[in-house]
Amino acid sequence: METKSIIIVGVGGQGSLLASKLLGRVLMNEGYDVKVSEVHGMSQRGGSVVTYVRFGDKVYSPIVDQGEADYIISFEKLEAARWASYLKKGGKIVVNSQQIDPMPVITGAAEYPEGILDELRAKGVDVDEIDALALAKEAGSVKAVNIVLMGRLAKYFHVENEKWIKAIEQVVAPKFVEMNKKAFEKGNTL
């Protein structure tokens, strides 16, 4: 199998690192060679957080270059736009429709761009937009946006949902497993 590349982007505190850990576990359980690279940025201050996940028969590097990502999973609209150049032709962006204002917007030095996802679509980008925040709330916690997005991503993989659920049981703290299972199902059933 050729190597596949996924970029997970978000803002500090959204759980992108747990999402990459879950994805890595699912893929390892399927027998793939998996490499994960975490780039934290200013994660403690609400800054951009990026994780690369690459998998295949044999993977030599976790780094994804521009134009190489099969999927970009974005926890926020502006992050989707920032990283869109990393998507390969025919790739897909799965994006949470949530808007999280970056510091320049919060301080009034800039305005949050309007119509970001429409601009991406106009350029021919395959955008799968989902209100992951609303679904996470339905599942029991706003902090489950990450798992809702993994549920959505699972729709594009040939891995049974039961195997994703097993991986959730392996990587999530026991007291949060049931809520995260609900979040996964919410993202997966739309």
QUIDARA-V71481 format. One record per residue. N is the residue number from 1. RES is the residue in one small letter. PHI is phi in whole degrees, -180 to 180 (* if undefined). Layout:
n->{N;N}
res->{RES;RES}
phi->{PHI;PHI}
This chain:
n->{1;2;3;4;5;6;7;8;9;10;11;12;13;14;15;16;17;18;19;20;21;22;23;24;25;26;27;28;29;30;31;32;33;34;35;36;37;38;39;40;41;42;43;44;45;46;47;48;49;50;51;52;53;54;55;56;57;58;59;60;61;62;63;64;65;66;67;68;69;70;71;72;73;74;75;76;77;78;79;80;81;82;83;84;85;86;87;88;89;90;91;92;93;94;95;96;97;98;99;100;101;102;103;104;105;106;107;108;109;110;111;112;113;114;115;116;117;118;119;120;121;122;123;124;125;126;127;128;129;130;131;132;133;134;135;136;137;138;139;140;141;142;143;144;145;146;147;148;149;150;151;152;153;154;155;156;157;158;159;160;161;162;163;164;165;166;167;168;169;170;171;172;173;174;175;176;177;178;179;180;181;182;183;184;185;186;187;188;189;190}
res->{m;e;t;k;s;i;i;i;v;g;v;g;g;q;g;s;l;l;a;s;k;l;l;g;r;v;l;m;n;e;g;y;d;v;k;v;s;e;v;h;g;m;s;q;r;g;g;s;v;v;t;y;v;r;f;g;d;k;v;y;s;p;i;v;d;q;g;e;a;d;y;i;i;s;f;e;k;l;e;a;a;r;w;a;s;y;l;k;k;g;g;k;i;v;v;n;s;q;q;i;d;p;m;p;v;i;t;g;a;a;e;y;p;e;g;i;l;d;e;l;r;a;k;g;v;d;v;d;e;i;d;a;l;a;l;a;k;e;a;g;s;v;k;a;v;n;i;v;l;m;g;r;l;a;k;y;f;h;v;e;n;e;k;w;i;k;a;i;e;q;v;v;a;p;k;f;v;e;m;n;k;k;a;f;e;k;g;n;t;l}
phi->{*;-69;-70;-109;-128;-130;-115;-111;-125;-168;-115;-48;93;-89;91;-66;-69;-65;-59;-68;-65;-63;-59;-59;-66;-58;-69;-65;-61;-84;93;-81;-79;-127;-125;-126;-126;-103;-118;-81;59;-97;-60;-74;-119;78;-84;-66;-126;-130;-131;-105;-129;-125;-147;169;-67;-147;-116;-101;-147;-85;-79;-111;-92;-56;78;-111;-77;-75;-139;-121;-106;-117;-81;-162;-63;-64;-63;-60;-66;-60;-104;-57;-67;-84;-75;-81;-61;89;-79;-136;-108;-101;-132;-74;-75;-67;-110;-119;-69;-74;-53;-59;-74;-60;-81;89;-79;-151;-113;-68;-64;-86;66;-57;-71;-63;-64;-62;-61;-62;-86;91;-78;-81;-111;-107;-94;-141;-85;-66;-65;-62;-68;-63;-61;-61;-77;125;-162;-64;-78;-93;-53;-59;-77;-58;-65;-68;-62;-66;-59;-58;-62;-101;-111;-94;-128;-60;-58;-60;-74;-67;-62;-59;-66;-59;-62;-81;-111;-98;-56;-50;-71;-110;-62;-62;-63;-70;-63;-62;-62;-59;-63;-60;-70;-85;-97;-74}
